[in-house]
């Protein structure tokens, strides 16, 4: 004001919002820049001479000359094939044991000495003790010292002659597939064909020479039993040394396929890339990666690589900023997303450096699962795609195949955990992600002519990644949820447990309010689901929306018995204050019991800024219409700001209105719902809620459907059968 009292023109400018906006967006986009730098540090490839990544069948856009010497290494499959081929050339080693011959002859002497000394009736038992099973007929045949001695002498002579030649066990020879073996005998070593070694079967076929009674079937049978009981192989396989030789041959495989010299031409411009050229280009990329970048790396090349990384990440940051402003607005949520991205980038670098270059072990599913549970599947799917492109475009994972496999696995992880409300959904997610990796491996393998084993290994590695990612995501979810401030379905399910202390108090201290909350939840959940909102959040919010009535439950009509209304003795202003204060008391209880903000918002928003009309009209009638302050009869608000709280506001009015109807027919219920919705719109209570008229119409349909089932007609059972109907009512009134 001027000295003469006239207003003066204020030329002072309002404080600029630009610095605050720069700081606000700078913090969030600064995290993206840090991720771009981190990606470069994890995969430091820069410089203008980085070899192009081409696939077999591509046409080279330029000539590629080797900038330095490097080796083209064989693939793991090639090394395995060569190792298996070399291993198959190892000759089994058999050692002749002369001591076995002496042992067998000593056993023969002991056997026949015992048989000659035994009485005829004890021959069966004596032979069986030494491994020879004789029948009574055979014992009768052997009775007599001359025949027994003849069989003993023939057996000793036959076994001595055959075992000294060297006899191997049949099953040990049958296990070998190589044509030659090494035989060690008397300090010397020689190579023999496997099929020239004697076996027990061949020894038996030569038994006719020196047979004591070749024309007697019983005698031949006894002879075979004696040889069989005394036989021991004299060519023993040395499996330990054989395995050592096989391992030495496997280890001797040369892992280098080609050696490329400096300045050697790899491919000419416009030349078709063959498998050999592809291998050399890939090896050159890996060699440049190990050297820390391309030959002649420059500051501009480094900047260009980091800029490339940043542009890929920009896709995700723009998505969050433009289409998920609630997430973008809360810095700690952007920070959680950045940390998850950073963990994937670091995990990919660790996998490449210490484990394998296979893209199936890049931990994109881990981040995708957590982002899905925290911020829904659309954000997770785009995040998985961006991460797959970011990492797949690095030289360490260069190639369309790596990008494709990582992309399929990440998107499958995002889709598999869209809802996480039961423990078995975790296992289902693991199976789906593993199947997606396997399918991706089959698709790539069919195109590149992989073996079935290589395709299966892709699925196996993907399954291990899925299992580890799912387990880590499940364990870290409470921590990430706490840091980000996001309330997940898992927490909502825990809050919906009727045994929670606050709900248990509501059920016992204010049972009418508890019943009203349950009925309201039954209206809200399907209505929110029908319009694409979070039905579970709506249900849980309804459970807690009236907890403030625990302060004075008897002052609310649903908890009163007929004829017991304490408001009859109070002034309307006092009664309205008690009713209005249940919002304040509810917020205090929500803080005491640490309810999440998304649940706590139902307490003030389910009434919005509506008037407490019953007591307002009483005050006006008492005061004659004057001296009444409407703001004293208005809820403090705010008005509903989400679809779920707006639905709760409508359901609260609908549920209360239906209870007033004497005969809630379908037509009356529909009219009552229409009236409540129209009144709330005209009162401006839905102006801040992101609702469309189409969504309101769908909510109305769901309200009618649920209430139509709740207030259906029942059969009038006779009173003598325990039923209650019109007959019972007439009798009770009389």
HUKAUR-V476187 format. One record per residue. N is the residue number from 1. RES is the residue in three letters. PSI is psi in whole degrees, 0 to 359 (none if undefined). NEAR is the number of other C-alpha atoms within 10 Angstrom. Layout:
<<N;RES;PSI;NEAR> <N;RES;PSI;NEAR>>
This chain:
<<1;UNK;144;9> <2;UNK;175;8> <3;UNK;331;7> <4;UNK;9;6> <5;UNK;356;7> <6;UNK;146;8> <7;UNK;143;9> <8;UNK;157;9> <9;UNK;125;8> <10;UNK;109;7> <11;UNK;6;6> <12;UNK;127;6> <13;UNK;147;6> <14;UNK;146;6> <15;UNK;135;7> <16;UNK;141;8> <17;UNK;356;8> <18;UNK;312;9> <19;UNK;319;9> <20;UNK;320;10> <21;UNK;320;10> <22;UNK;316;10> <23;UNK;319;12> <24;UNK;307;13> <25;UNK;329;14> <26;UNK;320;13> <27;UNK;318;13> <28;UNK;317;21> <29;UNK;338;18> <30;UNK;326;12> <31;UNK;322;18> <32;UNK;319;25> <33;UNK;317;19> <34;UNK;322;15> <35;UNK;322;21> <36;UNK;319;25> <37;UNK;317;20> <38;UNK;319;17> <39;UNK;319;24> <40;UNK;319;22> <41;UNK;326;14> <42;UNK;326;19> <43;UNK;75;24> <44;UNK;81;22> <45;UNK;121;25> <46;UNK;166;26> <47;UNK;154;19> <48;UNK;347;15> <49;UNK;19;16> <50;UNK;130;21> <51;UNK;140;21> <52;UNK;150;16> <53;UNK;108;17> <54;UNK;157;21> <55;UNK;156;20> <56;UNK;133;14> <57;UNK;342;12> <58;UNK;160;14> <59;UNK;124;16> <60;UNK;126;18> <61;UNK;343;14> <62;UNK;166;12> <63;UNK;138;12> <64;UNK;123;19> <65;UNK;138;17> <66;UNK;120;18> <67;UNK;346;20> <68;UNK;172;14> <69;UNK;141;13> <70;UNK;162;19> <71;UNK;141;16> <72;UNK;113;20> <73;UNK;152;18> <74;UNK;152;16> <75;UNK;163;13> <76;UNK;326;10> <77;UNK;319;13> <78;UNK;317;13> <79;UNK;320;19> <80;UNK;319;14> <81;UNK;316;14> <82;UNK;320;18> <83;UNK;319;20> <84;UNK;322;15> <85;UNK;318;14> <86;UNK;319;18> <87;UNK;325;19> <88;UNK;343;15> <89;UNK;352;15> <90;UNK;133;21> <91;UNK;130;21> <92;UNK;150;25> <93;UNK;127;23> <94;UNK;133;21> <95;UNK;131;20> <96;UNK;126;22> <97;UNK;100;19> <98;UNK;332;16> <99;UNK;335;9> <100;UNK;323;17> <101;UNK;313;21> <102;UNK;321;14> <103;UNK;317;13> <104;UNK;318;20> <105;UNK;323;18> <106;UNK;321;13> <107;UNK;324;17> <108;UNK;317;23> <109;UNK;317;15> <110;UNK;320;12> <111;UNK;310;21> <112;UNK;330;20> <113;UNK;319;14> <114;UNK;321;15> <115;UNK;323;23> <116;UNK;330;18> <117;UNK;345;12> <118;UNK;151;15> <119;UNK;154;12> <120;UNK;321;15> <121;UNK;346;11> <122;UNK;8;12> <123;UNK;321;23> <124;UNK;311;19> <125;UNK;319;14> <126;UNK;320;20> <127;UNK;322;20> <128;UNK;324;12> <129;UNK;328;10> <130;UNK;19;16> <131;UNK;12;14> <132;UNK;119;20> <133;UNK;113;17> <134;UNK;143;20> <135;UNK;162;12> <136;UNK;325;12> <137;UNK;319;9> <138;UNK;324;16> <139;UNK;319;18> <140;UNK;322;13> <141;UNK;321;14> <142;UNK;348;23> <143;UNK;128;15> <144;UNK;130;12> <145;UNK;326;12> <146;UNK;313;11> <147;UNK;318;15> <148;UNK;319;18> <149;UNK;322;17> <150;UNK;317;14> <151;UNK;323;22> <152;UNK;315;21> <153;UNK;318;16> <154;UNK;318;19> <155;UNK;315;23> <156;UNK;314;19> <157;UNK;318;13> <158;UNK;312;18> <159;UNK;322;21> <160;UNK;314;15> <161;UNK;315;11> <162;UNK;315;19> <163;UNK;329;25> <164;UNK;339;16> <165;UNK;335;14> <166;UNK;112;22> <167;UNK;129;23> <168;UNK;158;21> <169;UNK;137;18> <170;UNK;318;15> <171;UNK;330;9> <172;UNK;323;12> <173;UNK;325;18> <174;UNK;337;9> <175;UNK;347;8> <176;UNK;142;14> <177;UNK;353;12> <178;UNK;150;14> <179;UNK;339;12> <180;UNK;152;18> <181;UNK;163;22> <182;UNK;131;18> <183;UNK;126;23> <184;UNK;128;17> <185;UNK;127;15> <186;UNK;42;9> <187;UNK;358;7> <188;UNK;163;8> <189;UNK;134;13> <190;UNK;163;10> <191;UNK;133;13> <192;UNK;150;14> <193;UNK;142;12> <194;UNK;323;19> <195;UNK;357;11> <196;UNK;350;9> <197;UNK;139;18> <198;UNK;144;20> <199;UNK;170;19> <200;UNK;322;18> <201;UNK;319;11> <202;UNK;326;13> <203;UNK;315;16> <204;UNK;324;14> <205;UNK;340;9> <206;UNK;14;12> <207;UNK;345;19> <208;UNK;331;14> <209;UNK;119;10> <210;UNK;15;14> <211;UNK;132;17> <212;UNK;333;20> <213;UNK;73;17> <214;UNK;341;15> <215;UNK;357;10> <216;UNK;120;10> <217;UNK;321;10> <218;UNK;317;14> <219;UNK;320;19> <220;UNK;323;17> <221;UNK;319;13> <222;UNK;319;22> <223;UNK;316;23> <224;UNK;319;14> <225;UNK;321;16> <226;UNK;315;24> <227;UNK;316;21> <228;UNK;320;14> <229;UNK;333;19> <230;UNK;343;20> <231;UNK;139;20> <232;UNK;136;18> <233;UNK;144;19> <234;UNK;351;22> <235;UNK;108;26> <236;UNK;128;18> <237;UNK;136;20> <238;UNK;84;12> <239;UNK;327;12> <240;UNK;309;9> <241;UNK;327;12> <242;UNK;316;16> <243;UNK;322;15> <244;UNK;317;12> <245;UNK;321;18> <246;UNK;318;20> <247;UNK;323;15> <248;UNK;320;15> <249;UNK;320;19> <250;UNK;318;21> <251;UNK;343;14> <252;UNK;0;13> <253;UNK;130;16> <254;UNK;120;12> <255;UNK;351;16> <256;UNK;127;13> <257;UNK;312;16> <258;UNK;156;15> <259;UNK;118;12> <260;UNK;128;19> <261;UNK;160;14> <262;UNK;140;12> <263;UNK;11;12> <264;UNK;138;13> <265;UNK;130;13> <266;UNK;314;17> <267;UNK;146;22> <268;UNK;159;15> <269;UNK;142;11> <270;UNK;15;12> <271;UNK;141;14> <272;UNK;134;17> <273;UNK;120;20> <274;UNK;176;16> <275;UNK;321;12> <276;UNK;317;14> <277;UNK;319;16> <278;UNK;317;19> <279;UNK;321;21> <280;UNK;320;23> <281;UNK;317;24> <282;UNK;317;23> <283;UNK;323;20> <284;UNK;318;26> <285;UNK;314;23> <286;UNK;321;21> <287;UNK;320;19> <288;UNK;324;24> <289;UNK;317;20> <290;UNK;334;15> <291;UNK;0;12> <292;UNK;20;15> <293;UNK;179;24> <294;UNK;159;24> <295;UNK;135;19> <296;UNK;35;13> <297;UNK;139;16> <298;UNK;166;14> <299;UNK;322;11> <300;UNK;324;12> <301;UNK;318;19> <302;UNK;315;19> <303;UNK;320;15> <304;UNK;321;15> <305;UNK;316;22> <306;UNK;325;23> <307;UNK;320;16> <308;UNK;314;16> <309;UNK;317;24> <310;UNK;321;21> <311;UNK;323;16> <312;UNK;315;19> <313;UNK;333;22> <314;UNK;327;17> <315;UNK;314;14> <316;UNK;320;19> <317;UNK;323;22> <318;UNK;320;13> <319;UNK;311;16> <320;UNK;317;19> <321;UNK;318;16> <322;UNK;326;10> <323;UNK;350;12> <324;UNK;63;14> <325;UNK;329;11> <326;UNK;321;11> <327;UNK;318;17> <328;UNK;326;20> <329;UNK;326;15> <330;UNK;112;13> <331;UNK;322;15> <332;UNK;337;16> <333;UNK;318;22> <334;UNK;324;22> <335;UNK;319;18> <336;UNK;316;16> <337;UNK;319;23> <338;UNK;320;18> <339;UNK;318;15> <340;UNK;318;20> <341;UNK;317;24> <342;UNK;322;20> <343;UNK;322;16> <344;UNK;316;22> <345;UNK;314;25> <346;UNK;320;19> <347;UNK;321;17> <348;UNK;321;28> <349;UNK;318;21> <350;UNK;318;15> <351;UNK;315;18> <352;UNK;324;19> <353;UNK;325;13> <354;UNK;345;8> <355;UNK;287;11> <356;UNK;163;13> <357;UNK;11;18> <358;UNK;130;17> <359;UNK;348;28> <360;UNK;340;33> <361;UNK;5;25> <362;UNK;128;30> <363;UNK;42;27> <364;UNK;320;33> <365;UNK;327;34> <366;UNK;309;26> <367;UNK;320;27> <368;UNK;319;36> <369;UNK;313;34> <370;UNK;317;27> <371;UNK;323;27> <372;UNK;312;24> <373;UNK;325;24> <374;UNK;315;23> <375;UNK;12;18> <376;UNK;164;19> <377;UNK;329;23> <378;UNK;316;16> <379;UNK;319;19> <380;UNK;320;27> <381;UNK;314;22> <382;UNK;320;19> <383;UNK;318;28> <384;UNK;320;30> <385;UNK;315;23> <386;UNK;316;20> <387;UNK;320;27> <388;UNK;317;25> <389;UNK;318;20> <390;UNK;311;20> <391;UNK;322;26> <392;UNK;338;24> <393;UNK;353;19> <394;UNK;152;20> <395;UNK;328;22> <396;UNK;327;25> <397;UNK;31;21> <398;UNK;139;19> <399;UNK;148;16> <400;UNK;328;15> <401;UNK;316;19> <402;UNK;315;22> <403;UNK;316;21> <404;UNK;312;21> <405;UNK;316;26> <406;UNK;322;29> <407;UNK;313;26> <408;UNK;315;22> <409;UNK;318;34> <410;UNK;316;34> <411;UNK;321;25> <412;UNK;322;25> <413;UNK;320;33> <414;UNK;321;30> <415;UNK;327;20> <416;UNK;340;24> <417;UNK;37;24> <418;UNK;323;20> <419;UNK;133;16> <420;UNK;85;19> <421;UNK;350;16> <422;UNK;154;10> <423;UNK;326;9> <424;UNK;344;9> <425;UNK;332;15> <426;UNK;314;20> <427;UNK;322;15> <428;UNK;319;13> <429;UNK;318;23> <430;UNK;315;26> <431;UNK;317;17> <432;UNK;318;19> <433;UNK;317;29> <434;UNK;318;26> <435;UNK;323;19> <436;UNK;317;22> <437;UNK;318;32> <438;UNK;316;25> <439;UNK;319;19> <440;UNK;319;23> <441;UNK;320;26> <442;UNK;318;21> <443;UNK;314;16> <444;UNK;319;18> <445;UNK;321;18> <446;UNK;326;12> <447;UNK;323;9> <448;UNK;9;11> <449;UNK;46;11> <450;UNK;160;15> <451;UNK;164;13> <452;UNK;327;13> <453;UNK;316;10> <454;UNK;320;15> <455;UNK;317;21> <456;UNK;323;17> <457;UNK;326;16> <458;UNK;314;24> <459;UNK;323;23> <460;UNK;313;17> <461;UNK;320;18> <462;UNK;322;32> <463;UNK;319;24> <464;UNK;319;16> <465;UNK;316;24> <466;UNK;317;32> <467;UNK;314;21> <468;UNK;318;17> <469;UNK;315;23> <470;UNK;317;25> <471;UNK;315;15> <472;UNK;317;15> <473;UNK;319;21> <474;UNK;320;17> <475;UNK;322;11> <476;UNK;351;12> <477;UNK;313;18> <478;UNK;322;14> <479;UNK;311;10> <480;UNK;322;19> <481;UNK;319;18> <482;UNK;317;10> <483;UNK;317;13> <484;UNK;340;18> <485;UNK;16;16> <486;UNK;135;19> <487;UNK;115;20> <488;UNK;171;20> <489;UNK;330;17> <490;UNK;315;15> <491;UNK;320;15> <492;UNK;321;21> <493;UNK;321;16> <494;UNK;320;13> <495;UNK;337;22> <496;UNK;356;17> <497;UNK;120;12> <498;UNK;344;14> <499;UNK;1;12> <500;UNK;142;12> <501;UNK;320;12> <502;UNK;319;18> <503;UNK;324;19> <504;UNK;321;15> <505;UNK;317;16> <506;UNK;321;25> <507;UNK;327;18> <508;UNK;324;11> <509;UNK;334;18> <510;UNK;68;24> <511;UNK;326;16> <512;UNK;318;19> <513;UNK;321;23> <514;UNK;316;24> <515;UNK;320;16> <516;UNK;321;19> <517;UNK;320;25> <518;UNK;314;17> <519;UNK;320;21> <520;UNK;321;28> <521;UNK;322;26> <522;UNK;335;19> <523;UNK;318;30> <524;UNK;317;34> <525;UNK;307;24> <526;UNK;327;22> <527;UNK;318;30> <528;UNK;319;26> <529;UNK;324;17> <530;UNK;332;16> <531;UNK;11;18> <532;UNK;11;11> <533;UNK;181;17> <534;UNK;98;18> <535;UNK;324;21> <536;UNK;319;20> <537;UNK;319;27> <538;UNK;317;30> <539;UNK;311;28> <540;UNK;320;24> <541;UNK;322;29> <542;UNK;324;33> <543;UNK;324;27> <544;UNK;1;27> <545;UNK;334;31> <546;UNK;24;24> <547;UNK;340;27> <548;UNK;340;23> <549;UNK;350;24> <550;UNK;337;22> <551;UNK;314;16> <552;UNK;72;16> <553;UNK;329;20> <554;UNK;349;19> <555;UNK;6;18> <556;UNK;133;19> <557;UNK;327;15> <558;UNK;344;16> <559;UNK;3;21> <560;UNK;149;15> <561;UNK;153;9> <562;UNK;133;7> <563;UNK;3;7> <564;UNK;76;12> <565;UNK;106;15> <566;UNK;342;13> <567;UNK;341;17> <568;UNK;336;10> <569;UNK;4;8> <570;UNK;156;11> <571;UNK;151;14> <572;UNK;323;21> <573;UNK;320;17> <574;UNK;316;14> <575;UNK;316;21> <576;UNK;323;23> <577;UNK;320;17> <578;UNK;316;18> <579;UNK;315;20> <580;UNK;325;21> <581;UNK;349;18> <582;UNK;340;24> <583;UNK;311;25> <584;UNK;316;16> <585;UNK;324;20> <586;UNK;319;23> <587;UNK;323;22> <588;UNK;317;15> <589;UNK;323;19> <590;UNK;320;22> <591;UNK;321;13> <592;UNK;320;10> <593;UNK;7;11> <594;UNK;49;10> <595;UNK;144;17> <596;UNK;156;16> <597;UNK;322;13> <598;UNK;331;18> <599;UNK;320;23> <600;UNK;331;20> <601;UNK;339;22> <602;UNK;334;31> <603;UNK;308;27> <604;UNK;331;25> <605;UNK;344;25> <606;UNK;346;30> <607;UNK;342;28> <608;UNK;227;24> <609;UNK;33;20> <610;UNK;158;19> <611;UNK;149;19> <612;UNK;82;20> <613;UNK;325;13> <614;UNK;310;12> <615;UNK;335;20> <616;UNK;317;23> <617;UNK;323;15> <618;UNK;319;15> <619;UNK;319;22> <620;UNK;321;16> <621;UNK;329;12> <622;UNK;322;13> <623;UNK;0;11> <624;UNK;20;10> <625;UNK;352;12> <626;UNK;160;10> <627;UNK;12;9> <628;UNK;127;17> <629;UNK;109;12> <630;UNK;330;13> <631;UNK;339;13> <632;UNK;348;17> <633;UNK;35;26> <634;UNK;140;20> <635;UNK;150;25> <636;UNK;342;19> <637;UNK;193;16> <638;UNK;173;17> <639;UNK;159;23> <640;UNK;137;26> <641;UNK;356;19> <642;UNK;164;19> <643;UNK;321;23> <644;UNK;316;32> <645;UNK;328;31> <646;UNK;319;30> <647;UNK;322;28> <648;UNK;319;30> <649;UNK;316;27> <650;UNK;316;28> <651;UNK;326;27> <652;UNK;315;23> <653;UNK;320;20> <654;UNK;314;24> <655;UNK;320;19> <656;UNK;322;14> <657;UNK;321;15> <658;UNK;327;19> <659;UNK;339;10> <660;UNK;335;9> <661;UNK;130;12> <662;UNK;317;8> <663;UNK;92;11> <664;UNK;73;18> <665;UNK;168;16> <666;UNK;320;15> <667;UNK;317;10> <668;UNK;320;14> <669;UNK;315;21> <670;UNK;317;19> <671;UNK;320;12> <672;UNK;318;20> <673;UNK;316;24> <674;UNK;319;14> <675;UNK;316;15> <676;UNK;314;18> <677;UNK;315;23> <678;UNK;320;12> <679;UNK;318;14> <680;UNK;325;18> <681;UNK;313;13> <682;UNK;331;11> <683;UNK;357;13> <684;UNK;17;13> <685;UNK;345;25> <686;UNK;12;24> <687;UNK;333;15> <688;UNK;358;14> <689;UNK;139;16> <690;UNK;65;13> <691;UNK;145;17> <692;UNK;166;12> <693;UNK;327;8> <694;UNK;321;10> <695;UNK;322;17> <696;UNK;321;18> <697;UNK;320;15> <698;UNK;321;17> <699;UNK;317;25> <700;UNK;317;21> <701;UNK;318;16> <702;UNK;320;20> <703;UNK;314;24> <704;UNK;319;21> <705;UNK;313;16> <706;UNK;315;16> <707;UNK;329;22> <708;UNK;325;16> <709;UNK;329;9> <710;UNK;327;10> <711;UNK;41;14> <712;UNK;162;10> <713;UNK;148;10> <714;UNK;158;7> <715;UNK;138;8> <716;UNK;94;12> <717;UNK;145;14> <718;UNK;147;13> <719;UNK;326;14> <720;UNK;343;8> <721;UNK;9;7> <722;UNK;4;9> <723;UNK;165;13> <724;UNK;118;14> <725;UNK;204;14> <726;UNK;322;13> <727;UNK;318;13> <728;UNK;321;17> <729;UNK;319;11> <730;UNK;318;9> <731;UNK;320;9> <732;UNK;326;8> <733;UNK;328;6> <734;UNK;none;6>>
